[in-house]
Amino acid sequence: MKRFISMLAAVILVLPFVYIPKAEAVNFPLTSNINSESAILVNLDADIVLHEKNPDTKQMPGPLVNIMTAVIVLEECSDLDEELTLDPEVYRPVYEDLNARDFSDDLPDCDICDEDVLTINDLLYCMMLTSSVEASQTLAYHVGGDSVSAFVEKMNSKAAELGMTGTHFTNPTGMYDEDQYTTARDMATLTRYALKVPLFETISTTYSYTPVVPNTERHKHIDEWVWKHSNVMMDPDSTQYYMGAKGIKTANLVAAGRNIVALASKDGNNYLAVLLKAPFNDSEGNTTFYHIEDAAAIFDWGFNHFSYQVILADTAEVGELPVSLAEGNDYVLARPKEEFSLLWYDDIDISLIKKDKITWYDSSLRAPVKKGDVLGEVTLEYSGEELGTVELVAVSDVNRSKSKYNLEAAKRFPKSQWFKNALKIAIILCVIYILICVYSWVLFRSKAKPLKPIYAVPKMDKKKKKKPSQKKDK
């Protein structure tokens, strides 16, 4: 085991320098069954879904909706130190509705009193750690511009923005409502987004918190006014403690079962688990915490059965392409541009991964070809699922043969556009030359032809011709 951990640690150290492509979900088989109706396990480092069970089945989220409530508040509130006074008129309707439908067992207790003054930051901790209706309703009312319904619209708009197509929110508290639903896949999408929101992870993974504002009139012993996270996997004194587990949110609704969204870290690996609709009782009617048991089981499975493996080395020759006019070999070998490493299930031989789905960008090449030229890509598949694609490049240079090139050029010249253009120009010049010759011949003939007598001017004898002035003198 020590040797395995050492090897895994060595791999983790070089991970920043290893190409880890984003892969589609491959549903690897769990070694044990889980009781939750829907589940997803995500490795956050590689952003890979390793297991899913009914991931798109609509379930009632319960207070898991507080994750979205926190996201909206954190993104829209610039001053988390702003103090708010808890107005019972804001959250009393929630209590009245639950009591009227006999769902009072769903109400959490966080020891908040009417008229308490708390910062927005205090209320966020209270909501995420205890699922407080007072906290979530107060935050929604404030951020929604004195309108909880306006806040719910923000929640649904954000869900649409994130592509949560199987989710619909009706309240920010998570209390029972048949029209409020989500899916394991959508909750995984939301949580991965939320973890990138500043302060969300810090708040949602804190085990205990004491309010900044003491409110001594109603809370005499401020040191005893402590909110603890409802995820008992974080409690070192609990029998359900799980080393490395953190937050994020638990949710219990009598009519809908137990839910949990949790993180766990171990040996440099980080996992996110979403489990929805676990039963409250076992087959004998005893109260159970199957959502906690399922989370521990699925985390163990991830930590114990997965490691980063080289699926395709960057030295592997995966195909060849014909090369015309080449000097020597008339083909070039192709290899992956980068090493393809993937978080892989140890019990499945990587030789079962198909590596023969190659797409060439050109069906053939002409020399010269340079080492490293991109030639195409190979798609890796397992059990019909696409794992990723890697570009293929030339293994070596392929020089051009001068004799082959010249012969090819000679053969191609009569069919080339240059030849056709030259022929056209030659024909045009010949025609022009002939026309010039014809014109010149006609012109010459016209100059050489003698004039007819009728057009000749008779010559006069100068001796016989007398000037008019001489005749007058006589």
C-alpha positions as CSV (number, residue, x, y, z in Angstrom):
1,M,0.0,0.0,0.0
2,K,2.9,2.4,0.9
3,R,4.4,1.7,-2.5
4,F,1.2,2.4,-4.3
5,I,0.7,5.7,-2.4
6,S,4.3,6.7,-3.2
7,M,3.8,6.0,-6.9
8,L,0.5,7.9,-6.9
9,A,2.1,10.8,-5.2
10,A,4.9,10.8,-7.8
11,V,2.3,10.9,-10.6
12,I,0.4,13.7,-8.9
13,L,3.6,15.8,-8.7
14,V,4.0,15.7,-12.5
15,L,0.3,16.1,-13.3
16,P,0.7,19.8,-14.1
17,F,3.0,18.7,-17.0
18,V,0.8,15.9,-18.2
19,Y,-1.9,16.3,-20.8
20,I,-5.2,15.3,-19.3
21,P,-8.0,15.7,-21.8
22,K,-11.5,16.3,-20.7
23,A,-13.4,13.1,-21.2
24,E,-17.0,12.1,-21.4
25,A,-18.6,10.1,-18.6
26,V,-17.7,6.4,-18.5
27,N,-20.0,4.7,-16.1
28,F,-17.6,2.3,-14.3
29,P,-19.3,-0.3,-12.1
30,L,-19.5,0.2,-8.3
31,T,-18.2,-2.6,-6.1
32,S,-21.2,-2.2,-3.8
33,N,-24.8,-1.0,-4.2
34,I,-25.9,2.4,-3.0
35,N,-29.4,3.1,-1.6
36,S,-29.9,6.6,-3.0
37,E,-32.1,6.7,-6.1
38,S,-29.8,9.1,-8.0
39,A,-26.1,9.6,-7.7
40,I,-23.0,11.1,-9.4
41,L,-19.3,10.9,-8.6
42,V,-17.0,13.4,-10.2
43,N,-13.2,13.7,-10.0
44,L,-12.7,17.4,-9.9
45,D,-9.0,17.3,-10.9
46,A,-9.7,15.7,-14.2
47,D,-13.3,16.9,-14.5
48,I,-14.5,13.4,-15.2
49,V,-17.7,11.7,-14.2
50,L,-16.7,8.2,-12.9
51,H,-20.1,6.9,-12.0
52,E,-23.7,7.9,-12.4
53,K,-27.0,6.3,-11.3
54,N,-30.2,7.8,-12.7
55,P,-28.4,11.1,-13.2
56,D,-31.3,12.8,-15.1
57,T,-34.2,11.6,-12.9
58,K,-36.0,14.6,-11.4
59,Q,-35.9,14.6,-7.6
60,M,-36.9,17.1,-5.0
61,P,-33.7,18.9,-3.8
62,G,-34.8,20.1,-0.4
63,P,-32.3,22.6,1.1
64,L,-29.8,21.7,-1.6
65,V,-31.3,24.7,-3.3
66,N,-29.3,26.8,-0.7
67,I,-26.3,26.2,-3.0
68,M,-28.0,28.3,-5.7
69,T,-29.2,30.8,-3.1
70,A,-25.6,31.3,-1.9
71,V,-24.3,31.7,-5.5
72,I,-26.8,34.5,-6.2
73,V,-26.1,36.3,-3.0
74,L,-22.3,36.1,-3.3
75,E,-22.4,37.3,-6.9
76,E,-24.8,40.2,-6.3
77,C,-23.7,41.5,-2.9
78,S,-20.6,43.6,-2.8
79,D,-20.7,44.2,0.9
80,L,-21.0,41.0,2.9
81,D,-20.6,42.9,6.2
82,E,-23.9,44.7,5.7
83,E,-26.1,44.1,8.7
84,L,-29.7,42.9,8.2
85,T,-32.5,42.7,10.8
86,L,-34.5,39.5,10.8
87,D,-38.1,40.4,10.2
88,P,-40.5,37.5,11.1
89,E,-43.0,38.8,8.5
90,V,-40.4,37.7,5.9
91,Y,-40.2,34.0,6.9
92,R,-43.4,33.5,8.9
93,P,-45.3,32.5,5.7
94,V,-42.9,29.6,5.2
95,Y,-43.6,28.3,8.7
96,E,-47.4,28.7,8.4
97,D,-47.4,26.8,5.0
98,L,-45.3,23.9,6.4
99,N,-47.5,23.6,9.5
100,A,-50.6,23.7,7.5
101,R,-49.4,20.7,5.4
102,D,-48.0,18.9,8.4
103,F,-44.4,19.2,7.2
104,S,-43.1,20.9,10.3
105,D,-40.5,18.1,10.8
106,D,-38.6,19.5,7.8
107,L,-37.9,22.7,9.7
108,P,-34.3,23.0,10.9
109,D,-33.4,24.7,14.2
110,C,-30.5,27.1,14.3
111,D,-31.4,29.2,17.4
112,I,-32.2,32.4,15.5
113,C,-34.6,34.9,17.1
114,D,-36.8,37.5,15.6
115,E,-35.2,40.9,15.4
116,D,-31.7,39.4,15.5
117,V,-29.2,41.6,13.6
118,L,-26.7,39.6,11.5
119,T,-24.4,40.3,8.6
120,I,-25.0,38.9,5.2
121,N,-21.9,36.8,5.7
122,D,-23.3,35.5,9.0
123,L,-26.6,34.6,7.3
124,L,-24.7,32.7,4.5
125,Y,-22.9,30.6,7.1
126,C,-26.1,30.0,8.9
127,M,-27.9,28.9,5.8
128,M,-25.2,26.6,4.4
129,L,-24.4,24.9,7.7
130,T,-27.9,24.6,9.2
131,S,-30.3,25.0,6.3
132,S,-31.9,27.9,8.3
133,V,-35.2,29.0,6.7
134,E,-34.8,32.4,8.5
135,A,-31.4,33.0,6.9
136,S,-32.3,31.9,3.3
137,Q,-35.6,33.7,3.3
138,T,-34.0,36.9,4.7
139,L,-31.2,36.8,2.1
140,A,-33.6,36.2,-0.8
141,Y,-35.9,39.0,0.4
142,H,-33.0,41.5,0.6
143,V,-31.2,40.6,-2.7
144,G,-34.5,40.3,-4.5
145,G,-35.3,43.9,-3.8
146,D,-37.8,43.1,-1.0
147,S,-39.3,40.3,-3.1
148,V,-38.6,36.6,-2.7
149,S,-40.3,35.8,-6.0
150,A,-37.9,38.2,-7.8
151,F,-35.0,36.3,-6.2
152,V,-36.4,33.0,-7.3
153,E,-36.5,34.3,-10.9
154,K,-32.8,35.0,-10.5
155,M,-32.3,31.4,-9.4
156,N,-34.1,30.0,-12.4
157,S,-32.3,32.4,-14.8
158,K,-28.9,31.2,-13.4
159,A,-30.0,27.6,-13.7
160,A,-30.8,28.2,-17.4
161,E,-27.4,30.0,-17.9
162,L,-25.6,26.9,-16.5
163,G,-27.5,24.5,-18.7
164,M,-29.5,22.9,-15.8
165,T,-32.3,21.7,-18.0
166,G,-33.8,19.4,-15.5
167,T,-34.1,21.9,-12.7
168,H,-36.9,24.3,-11.6
169,F,-36.8,26.4,-8.4
170,T,-39.9,27.8,-6.6
171,N,-38.3,28.9,-3.3
172,P,-34.9,29.7,-1.8
173,T,-35.3,27.6,1.3
174,G,-35.7,24.2,-0.1
175,M,-38.9,23.5,1.8
176,Y,-41.4,21.1,0.3
177,D,-42.9,22.0,-3.1
178,E,-43.9,19.5,-5.7
179,D,-43.0,22.0,-8.5
180,Q,-39.4,22.3,-7.2
181,Y,-37.1,19.7,-8.7
182,T,-33.6,19.0,-9.9
183,T,-31.4,16.1,-11.0
184,A,-28.1,14.7,-9.8
185,R,-26.4,15.9,-13.0
186,D,-27.7,19.4,-12.6
187,M,-26.6,19.6,-8.9
188,A,-23.1,18.4,-9.9
189,T,-23.1,21.2,-12.6
190,L,-24.3,23.8,-10.1
191,T,-21.8,22.8,-7.4
192,R,-18.8,22.7,-9.8
193,Y,-19.8,26.3,-10.8
194,A,-20.3,27.4,-7.2
195,L,-16.9,26.1,-6.1
196,K,-15.4,28.8,-8.5
197,V,-17.4,31.6,-6.9
198,P,-15.2,33.4,-4.3
199,L,-15.9,32.4,-0.7
200,F,-18.4,29.7,-1.5
201,E,-16.1,26.8,-0.8
202,T,-14.8,28.5,2.4
203,I,-18.4,29.0,3.7
204,S,-19.8,25.6,2.6
205,T,-17.0,23.5,4.0
206,T,-16.6,25.2,7.4
207,Y,-17.5,22.9,10.2
208,S,-18.5,25.4,12.9
209,Y,-19.2,29.2,12.9
210,T,-20.0,31.8,15.5
211,P,-21.9,35.0,14.4
212,V,-19.9,38.2,14.3
213,V,-22.8,40.2,15.7
214,P,-23.4,38.9,19.3
215,N,-27.1,40.0,19.8
216,T,-26.6,39.8,23.6
217,E,-30.2,40.8,24.3
218,R,-31.4,37.5,23.0
219,H,-28.3,35.4,23.2
220,K,-26.7,35.8,26.6
221,H,-23.8,33.4,26.0
222,I,-22.3,34.2,22.6
223,D,-19.6,31.6,23.0
224,E,-22.3,29.0,23.1
225,W,-24.1,30.4,20.0
226,V,-22.3,28.2,17.5
227,W,-23.6,26.8,14.2
228,K,-22.3,23.4,13.1
229,H,-22.4,21.8,9.7
230,S,-25.2,19.3,9.3
231,N,-22.8,16.9,7.4
232,V,-21.8,14.6,10.2
233,M,-19.0,13.2,8.0
234,M,-17.0,16.3,9.2
235,D,-17.5,15.6,12.9
236,P,-14.5,13.9,14.4
237,D,-16.7,12.7,17.3
238,S,-19.3,11.0,15.0
239,T,-19.3,7.3,14.1
240,Q,-19.9,8.5,10.6
241,Y,-16.8,10.7,10.5
242,Y,-15.0,10.4,7.2
243,M,-11.4,11.7,7.0
244,G,-11.1,14.2,4.2
245,A,-14.8,14.9,3.8
246,K,-16.0,18.5,3.6
247,G,-19.5,20.1,3.4
248,I,-21.2,21.0,1.2
249,K,-24.9,20.6,1.9
250,T,-27.3,18.1,3.3
251,A,-31.0,18.1,2.8
252,N,-33.8,16.2,4.5
253,L,-37.4,16.2,3.5
254,V,-39.7,13.6,5.0
255,A,-41.7,13.3,1.8
256,A,-38.7,13.2,-0.5
257,G,-35.8,11.5,1.4
258,R,-32.3,12.4,2.3
259,N,-29.9,14.2,0.0
260,I,-26.3,15.2,0.2
261,V,-23.6,17.1,-1.8
262,A,-20.2,16.6,-0.4
263,L,-16.5,16.9,-1.2
264,A,-13.7,14.5,-0.2
265,S,-9.9,14.9,-0.6
266,K,-7.2,12.2,-0.2
267,D,-3.7,11.6,-1.6
268,G,-4.1,14.7,-3.8
269,N,-7.4,13.5,-5.4
270,N,-10.6,15.6,-5.0
271,Y,-14.0,14.1,-5.5
272,L,-17.5,15.5,-5.6
273,A,-20.5,13.3,-4.7
274,V,-24.2,14.0,-5.3
275,L,-26.7,11.6,-3.8
276,L,-30.4,12.1,-4.0
277,K,-33.5,10.5,-2.4
278,A,-32.0,8.1,0.1
279,P,-34.6,6.4,2.3
280,F,-35.2,7.6,5.9
281,N,-35.7,4.1,7.2
282,D,-34.4,0.6,6.6
283,S,-36.6,-2.4,5.7
284,E,-37.4,-2.9,9.4
285,G,-38.5,0.7,9.9
286,N,-35.3,1.9,11.7
287,T,-34.1,5.4,11.1
288,T,-31.0,5.3,8.8
289,F,-28.6,7.7,7.2
290,Y,-28.2,6.0,3.9
291,H,-27.1,9.3,2.2
292,I,-24.1,9.4,4.5
293,E,-23.3,5.7,4.1
294,D,-23.6,6.1,0.3
295,A,-21.3,9.1,0.3
296,A,-18.7,7.2,2.2
297,A,-19.0,4.1,0.0
298,I,-18.7,6.0,-3.3
299,F,-15.8,8.0,-2.0
300,D,-14.0,4.8,-0.9
301,W,-14.6,3.4,-4.3
302,G,-13.1,6.4,-6.0
303,F,-10.0,6.6,-3.8
304,N,-9.3,2.9,-3.9
305,H,-9.9,2.0,-7.5
306,F,-8.7,4.9,-9.7
307,S,-5.3,6.2,-10.6
308,Y,-3.8,8.2,-13.5
309,Q,-2.6,5.9,-16.2
310,V,-0.9,6.6,-19.6
311,I,-3.5,5.5,-22.1
312,L,-1.5,6.5,-25.2
313,A,2.2,7.4,-25.1
314,D,3.6,10.2,-27.3
315,T,6.0,7.7,-28.7
316,A,3.4,5.2,-29.9
317,E,3.1,4.8,-33.7
318,V,-0.6,4.6,-34.4
319,G,-0.7,4.8,-38.2
320,E,0.9,5.9,-41.5
321,L,0.0,8.0,-44.5
322,P,1.3,7.6,-48.1
323,V,3.6,10.3,-49.3
324,S,4.2,11.0,-53.0
325,L,7.5,12.3,-54.5
326,A,9.3,11.0,-51.4
327,E,13.0,10.3,-51.4
328,G,13.2,6.8,-49.9
329,N,10.1,5.5,-48.1
330,D,6.9,6.6,-49.7
331,Y,5.0,6.9,-46.4
332,V,5.2,8.8,-43.0
333,L,4.5,7.3,-39.6
334,A,2.2,9.2,-37.1
335,R,2.4,9.4,-33.4
336,P,0.3,11.3,-30.7
337,K,1.3,15.0,-30.4
338,E,1.1,14.7,-26.6
339,E,0.9,11.9,-24.1
340,F,-2.7,11.0,-23.3
341,S,-3.1,10.3,-19.5
342,L,-6.4,9.6,-17.9
343,L,-7.9,8.8,-14.5
344,W,-8.7,5.1,-15.0
345,Y,-10.4,2.2,-13.2
346,D,-7.6,-0.1,-12.0
347,D,-9.7,-3.3,-12.5
348,I,-10.2,-2.6,-16.3
349,D,-7.2,-3.4,-18.6
350,I,-6.3,-0.3,-20.7
351,S,-5.7,-2.6,-23.6
352,L,-9.5,-2.8,-23.9
353,I,-9.5,0.9,-25.0
354,K,-9.9,1.2,-28.7
355,K,-7.3,3.3,-30.4
356,D,-8.0,2.6,-34.1
357,K,-10.5,5.4,-34.8
358,I,-8.2,7.6,-36.8
359,T,-9.3,10.7,-38.9
360,W,-6.7,11.9,-41.4
361,Y,-6.9,15.6,-42.3
362,D,-5.7,14.6,-45.8
363,S,-5.9,11.2,-47.5
364,S,-2.4,11.4,-48.9
365,L,0.6,13.8,-48.6
366,R,3.3,15.3,-51.0
367,A,6.9,15.6,-49.9
368,P,8.4,17.3,-48.2
369,V,6.9,16.5,-44.8
370,K,8.4,18.0,-41.6
371,K,8.7,16.1,-38.3
372,G,5.8,17.3,-36.1
373,D,3.5,18.3,-38.9
374,V,-0.1,17.7,-37.8
375,L,-1.6,14.8,-39.9
376,G,-4.9,14.0,-38.1
377,E,-6.4,12.8,-34.9
378,V,-7.2,9.6,-33.1
379,T,-10.3,9.1,-31.0
380,L,-10.1,6.8,-28.0
381,E,-13.2,4.8,-27.0
382,Y,-14.2,2.4,-24.3
383,S,-17.4,0.4,-24.4
384,G,-18.9,2.8,-26.9
385,E,-18.1,5.9,-24.9
386,E,-15.6,8.5,-26.2
387,L,-12.7,9.1,-23.8
388,G,-11.1,11.9,-25.8
389,T,-9.1,12.8,-28.9
390,V,-5.4,13.4,-29.5
391,E,-3.8,15.0,-32.5
392,L,-1.4,13.0,-34.6
393,V,1.9,14.3,-36.0
394,A,4.6,13.1,-38.3
395,V,7.3,11.0,-36.6
396,S,10.1,12.1,-39.0
397,D,11.0,14.3,-42.0
398,V,10.3,13.0,-45.5
399,N,12.4,14.7,-48.1
400,R,11.4,15.4,-51.6
401,S,13.1,13.5,-54.5
402,K,14.3,16.0,-57.2
403,S,14.1,13.5,-60.0
404,K,10.5,12.4,-59.0
405,Y,9.5,16.0,-58.6
406,N,10.9,17.1,-62.1
407,L,9.3,14.1,-63.8
408,E,6.0,14.8,-62.1
409,A,6.3,18.5,-63.0
410,A,6.9,17.5,-66.7
411,K,3.9,15.2,-66.7
412,R,1.7,17.8,-65.1
413,F,2.8,20.8,-67.2
414,P,0.6,20.1,-70.2
415,K,-2.4,20.0,-67.9
416,S,-1.4,22.9,-65.8
417,Q,-3.1,26.3,-65.9
418,W,0.3,27.9,-66.8
419,F,0.5,25.8,-69.9
420,K,-3.1,26.6,-70.8
421,N,-2.6,30.3,-70.3
422,A,0.7,30.2,-72.3
423,L,-1.1,28.4,-75.1
424,K,-3.9,31.0,-75.2
425,I,-1.4,33.8,-75.3
426,A,0.6,32.1,-78.1
427,I,-2.5,31.6,-80.2
428,I,-3.6,35.2,-79.6
429,L,-0.1,36.5,-80.6
430,C,-0.1,34.3,-83.7
431,V,-3.5,35.6,-84.8
432,I,-2.3,39.2,-84.2
433,Y,0.8,38.4,-86.2
434,I,-1.2,37.0,-89.1
435,L,-3.5,40.0,-89.1
436,I,-0.5,42.3,-89.2
437,C,1.0,40.4,-92.1
438,V,-2.2,40.5,-94.1
439,Y,-2.6,44.2,-93.4
440,S,0.9,44.9,-94.5
441,W,0.5,43.0,-97.7
442,V,-2.7,44.8,-98.6
443,L,-1.0,48.1,-97.9
444,F,2.0,47.2,-100.0
445,R,-0.1,46.1,-103.0
446,S,-2.1,49.3,-102.8
447,K,1.0,51.5,-103.1
448,A,2.6,49.5,-105.9
449,K,-0.5,49.7,-108.3
450,P,0.0,52.3,-111.3
451,L,-2.5,55.2,-111.6
452,K,-5.0,55.2,-114.5
453,P,-4.5,57.9,-117.3
454,I,-7.7,59.5,-116.6
455,Y,-6.4,60.7,-113.3
456,A,-3.0,61.9,-114.8
457,V,-2.3,65.7,-115.1
458,P,-1.0,66.7,-118.6
459,K,2.4,68.4,-118.8
460,M,2.6,72.0,-120.4
461,D,5.4,73.3,-122.7
462,K,7.0,76.2,-121.0
463,K,8.2,77.7,-124.3
464,K,4.7,77.9,-125.7
465,K,3.2,79.1,-122.6
466,K,3.0,82.9,-122.6
467,K,2.5,85.1,-119.7
468,P,-0.5,87.3,-119.7
469,S,1.6,90.4,-119.1
470,Q,3.6,89.9,-122.4
471,K,0.4,89.7,-124.5
472,K,-0.7,93.0,-123.1
473,D,2.5,94.9,-123.9
474,K,2.3,94.0,-127.5
